[in-house]
Amino acid sequence: MTARTPTRARTALVIGGGIAGPVAAMALHKAGIEATVYEAYDATKRVGPSPGMTIAPNGQQALSAIDAADMVSEIGTPVTSTSLRSWTGRHLAGLTPPPDLPPTRFVWRADLHEAIDEEAARREIPIHRGKRLLDATDTGAGVTARFADGSLARADILIGADGLRSTVRPLIDPSAPTPHYGGTLTFTARVTETELPSTSGVLHQCLGKRAYMTYQIFDDGSAVWSVTLPHREPMTTAEARSVGPAAWLNRLTEAFTDDRTAATELLDSTPAPALLITGPTENMPPLGTWSRGRMTLIGDAAHATPPASGQGASLASESAVQLARCLRDLPPSKAFRAYESLRRPRVSRILKHATSTPTSTSAAARTASPKPAGPLTRALRDAVLPVATKVGAGSVWGTWQFDHRIDWDERVD
Ligand SMILES: Cc1cc2nc3c(=O)[nH]c(=O)nc-3n(C[C@H](O)[C@H](O)[C@H](O)COP(=O)(O)OP(=O)(O)OC[C@H]3O[C@@H](n4cnc5c(N)ncnc54)[C@H](O)[C@@H]3O)c2cc1C
């Protein structure tokens, strides 16, 4: 008797209708695999962790590999450059992305989700809402998922795109680590009117004395800002929200009171109901494995990055596309192995960069660490950063992250 050759997956259950899930479903569809997305929330209840976000050039290139880059380019405002500033308002360093790549784009999350939903509908990809996965059984020949409403669904494979607090992760590895409190709380707001001048496409990152703020002011006078505030005691999002937006706005104003940036004016222009208390930053240790049997993970469920890296959604899109290529060319177990070996080195390098170089993310992380920099460290940092970014601009800013292209047509062996 000859052993049966394992066959390629023809159907997939994709758990999570955030970013990674629908992008994976679109990529699988292009690969000839029938994918269905199951999202816990119904459409009306869906809220992202922040009102706006940036999509890096590499994320747009991943979408481009599956002919979906228009989803972002049609709704996004180009971020022409990034300006890193000290608490005194002094420009310390700037980053202009390479001209041969698409610019980073700022998008409102609600617009992005709408664009994703429309594109999925156009490709006839079903997204079922109000379907919270409870558990899943791998039978060896397929996977059966069980949802909170009592329904079941079955397919050849299951992909967990269910975010930082993934339900699929412990089904794959019961001993997988869980996210832990990162020592800071995050807040953000979309402000409809300010008296401040437009930043003309420049994203400002301010290393304040006691907290970190990024903001962009648009030509129409509206603005978006995000703050990372050190907070020693762990707090859940629910606990932080119970403090109330007015009290937090006062706390934030206090934190920026000595800074000579636009922070306090932006906070003054923010009505309390516009404040979104986005909760604690959470650190996610690397996972030992992303896959087991017929189940695998993508996006934040597999490799969450710090919010300030601006890479979470882009890495999620890259992983979704690479996973689909692997499943197009290989049976599930080999495909999952190939997918992990393609993705792990890049994900680890970006995570390492996000926490170890002196710009953006790590500067944010340090400024907004539970123990913010003292006067001496601040002075040293403000003196060294302009030189370091001039001498080794590319490596310090990590521009290599942006130039990552996926060749969809190349076969995966
Ligand atoms: C404050 C903040 C700011 C950020 N800013 C940026 C930025 O500027 N740029 C950037 O690239 N990234 C940013 N990120 C990171 C980015 O939001 C994530 O990396 C990205 O959303 C990951 O996409 P995902 O699809 O993997 O997860 P998510 O977007 O979290 O989607 C997961 C989905 O799964 C659903 N789900 C969860 N459990 C279940 C279940 N049991 N059954 C069914 N469905 C389930 C959830 O409802 C959700 O819709 C930021 C993050 C935060 C917190």
The ligand as a Gaussian input file, in Angstrom:
#p B3LYP/6-31G(d) Opt

LIG

0 1
 C       -3.178000      52.406000      20.473000
 C       -2.677000      51.633000      19.281000
 C       -2.182000      52.296000      18.173000
 C       -1.704000      51.578000      17.068000
 N       -1.217000      52.257000      15.968000
 C       -0.762000      51.564000      14.906000
 C       -0.280000      52.236000      13.740000
 O       -0.267000      53.463000      13.647000
 N        0.165000      51.475000      12.680000
 C        0.155000      50.100000      12.725000
 O        0.548000      49.452000      11.743000
 N       -0.281000      49.448000      13.817000
 C       -0.749000      50.134000      14.894000
 N       -1.225000      49.461000      15.988000
 C       -1.211000      47.989000      15.962000
 C       -2.372000      47.453000      15.091000
 O       -3.593000      47.956000      15.567000
 C       -2.384000      45.935000      15.122000
 O       -1.103000      45.431000      14.881000
 C       -3.349000      45.391000      14.072000
 O       -4.654000      45.830000      14.342000
 C       -3.274000      43.871000      14.068000
 O       -4.292000      43.353000      13.243000
 P       -4.956000      41.944000      13.600000
 O       -5.983000      41.733000      12.556000
 O       -3.892000      40.946000      13.812000
 O       -5.639000      42.148000      15.018000
 P       -6.889000      43.064000      15.380000
 O       -6.913000      44.287000      14.557000
 O       -6.848000      43.196000      16.870000
 O       -8.140000      42.194000      14.966000
 C       -8.487000      41.001000      15.664000
 C       -9.961000      40.758000      15.443000
 O      -10.293000      39.479000      15.983000
 C      -11.537000      39.566000      16.636000
 N      -11.611000      38.486000      17.627000
 C      -10.941000      38.407000      18.811000
 N      -11.262000      37.267000      19.442000
 C      -12.137000      36.607000      18.640000
 C      -12.841000      35.361000      18.747000
 N      -12.685000      34.557000      19.816000
 N      -13.675000      34.989000      17.736000
 C      -13.826000      35.783000      16.632000
 N      -13.208000      36.969000      16.492000
 C      -12.356000      37.382000      17.479000
 C      -11.534000      40.957000      17.251000
 O      -12.843000      41.415000      17.546000
 C      -10.844000      41.774000      16.151000
 O      -11.775000      42.328000      15.239000
 C       -1.713000      50.155000      17.106000
 C       -2.199000      49.478000      18.221000
 C       -2.684000      50.207000      19.303000
 C       -3.198000      49.435000      20.492000

